[in-house]
């Protein structure tokens, strides 16, 4: 007898068998993540202590990576410091009133970005406040109140509109003598962003970067955690570890804080802070501190100053231009207390 031409293929029986007994064959186990090592180091740079915490699988490489990141902070300090006579920024301050100064691309692009923040905020943020900082004694001084006439003369030297940038020639010029740039309100955030970028190049996925606590960034999250928890200091008792105004959880996010407790002096019971309104030439009043959550340190450093100067109502309007940001404004209240306004 001839065999049937419609024999069922063997693979059909195998498929039926596997469907009836799916557990008959073991599945491949999931790959286990290698153990992570933790490394932390700090260095004084840009007038504060930079601290970097990293996690990674190679314990020997972590110190080298963190050291390279701290070297990057020093490089930026040597580029943007107005305290170091040899820095590129100091050269601009010395020579830009006399003639256009050729500026290297990194610094030129950064100053262009600062001018954009000034334009957007209608001068609430302004890097030409150098003469004001000196007049009020916040540049290597103990603090002083300038005379009214002196302040009028200084205000003639302040204002981003007097800063002439030529993108084609990559030059910067001051159209009034006596002008000076001060990047202290935003350069730390730039350094934090550069460190985060460098860590990513080294394939670091979990890290925490702090520029003296005023600008911090949480990359990824620590092991077994949803993010990096950071305390927001109490604006009345900023140095009391038992008091805090809130807690922020950072995951690929930055926190920037400006407070009147950072640099200040008191005269006859009045506190004068280093945070200036560039348009009036005077320290901002009726604001204790501002904390801002953003995607980058640069954005946070600019916005915390803008919100500090603008106050609550104008900040609500300005926030519409930065829908990804979140801000906490701390204002004075009776009996040495504070009240908070949350914007998002």
C-alpha positions, 0 to 999 in steps of 0.5 A, spaced: 500 500 500 502 506 498 503 511 503 498 517 503 501 523 500 498 528 505 502 526 511 502 531 517 509 534 518 513 532 524 514 540 526 506 540 526 506 535 532 512 539 535 508 545 535 502 542 538 506 539 544 509 545 545 503 549 546 500 543 551 506 543 555 509 550 555 513 549 561 517 543 558 523 547 556 526 552 560 527 559 558 533 563 558 535 567 565 535 574 565 542 578 565 543 580 571 546 587 572 553 588 574 554 590 581 555 598 582 561 602 586 560 608 589 565 614 589 565 621 591 570 627 591 570 634 592 574 640 590 574 648 591 573 652 585 569 658 582 568 660 589 565 654 592 565 647 593 564 642 587 562 635 589 561 629 585 558 622 586 558 617 581 556 610 581 559 605 576 561 598 575 568 599 574 571 601 581 578 603 578 575 608 573 571 612 577 576 616 581 579 618 574 572 620 571 571 624 577 577 627 577 577 629 569 570 632 571 573 636 576 578 639 572 573 641 567 570 645 572 577 648 573 577 650 566 571 653 566 573 657 572 579 660 568 575 662 562 569 665 566 572 668 572 572 675 573 576 674 580 582 672 575 586 677 571 588 672 566 581 669 565 578 670 558 572 674 561 577 679 565 581 680 558 574 682 556 572 687 562 579 690 561 579 691 553 572 691 551 571 699 552 577 701 548 576 696 542 572 690 540 575 684 543 576 677 539 572 672 544 573 664 543 567 660 541 565 657 547 565 664 551 562 668 546 556 663 545 555 663 552 555 670 553 550 670 547 545 666 551 546 670 557 543 676 553 538 672 550 535 671 558 536 679 559 532 680 553 527 675 555 526 678 562 526 685 560 533 686 564 531 682 570 537 678 568 543 682 566 551 680 566 553 687 566 552 688 573 559 688 575 560 695 577 554 694 581 557 689 585 563 693 586 559 699 588 555 695 593 561 692 596 560 685 594 566 684 590 572 682 595 569 687 600 565 687 606 559 691 603 557 698 603 551 703 601 553 707 595 551 714 595 545 716 590 549 720 586 554 715 585 549 710 584 546 714 578 553 714 575 554 707 575 547 705 572 550 709 566 555 703 565 550 697 567 545 694 561 545 689 556 543 694 551 550 697 552 553 690 550 555 690 542 556 683 540 558 681 533 557 674 531 560 674 524 567 677 527 566 673 534 567 680 538 565 683 544 565 691 545 562 695 550 559 702 548 561 705 555 567 705 559 567 702 565 562 696 564 564 690 566 561 683 566 559 678 571 558 671 570 557 669 577 550 668 577 550 663 571 557 660 570 556 655 576 550 652 572 554 652 566 559 648 569 554 643 572 552 642 565 558 641 562 560 636 568 554 632 567 555 632 559 562 629 561 560 624 565 555 621 560 561 621 555 564 616 560 557 612 560 556 614 567 548 613 568 548 615 576 551 621 578 550 627 583 553 634 581 553 640 586 556 647 586 556 649 593 549 646 594 546 653 590 546 649 583 545 641 583 543 636 578 541 629 579 543 624 573 539 618 573 538 615 580 541 612 586 541 604 586 534 602 589 531 609 589 527 613 584 531 619 584 536 624 588 533 627 594 535 634 595 533 639 601 531 646 600 534 650 605 529 654 610 530 661 608 530 664 615 535 658 618 539 656 612 544 653 616 540 649 621 540 642 618 534 640 622 530 645 618 528 645 611 523 648 606 522 642 602 525 636 599 526 636 591 527 629 588 531 629 582 532 625 576 535 628 570 533 634 573 537 640 576 535 645 582 538 652 582 537 656 588 538 664 590 537 666 597 539 673 600 543 669 605 548 667 601 552 674 601 549 680 605 550 685 610 546 689 615 546 696 616 541 699 621 537 693 621 536 692 614 539 686 610 542 688 603 543 682 599 547 681 593 542 679 588 541 686 584 535 689 580 540 691 574 534 696 572 534 700 579 541 698 581 539 696 588 538 689 592 532 686 591 527 687 597 521 683 599 524 676 597 528 671 601 529 665 596 527 662 590 528 655 588 527 653 581 527 646 577 529 645 570 532 641 565 539 644 565 543 648 570 544 654 566 536 655 565 535 654 573 541 659 574 538 664 570 531 663 572 532 663 579 535 670 579 529 672 574 524 670 579 527 673 585 527 680 581 521 680 578 517 677 584 510 673 584 506 676 579 511 677 573 514 671 574 507 667 573 507 671 566 514 669 565 513 662 567 509 661 561 515 662 556 518 656 560 513 651 561 518 645 563 520 649 569 517 649 576 519 654 581 518 655 589 518 663 591 519 664 599 517 671 601 517 674 608 512 673 613 510 676 620 514 673 626 520 671 622 517 666 618 516 665 611 510 663 606 511 660 599 508 661 592 509 655 588 509 656 580 509 651 575 
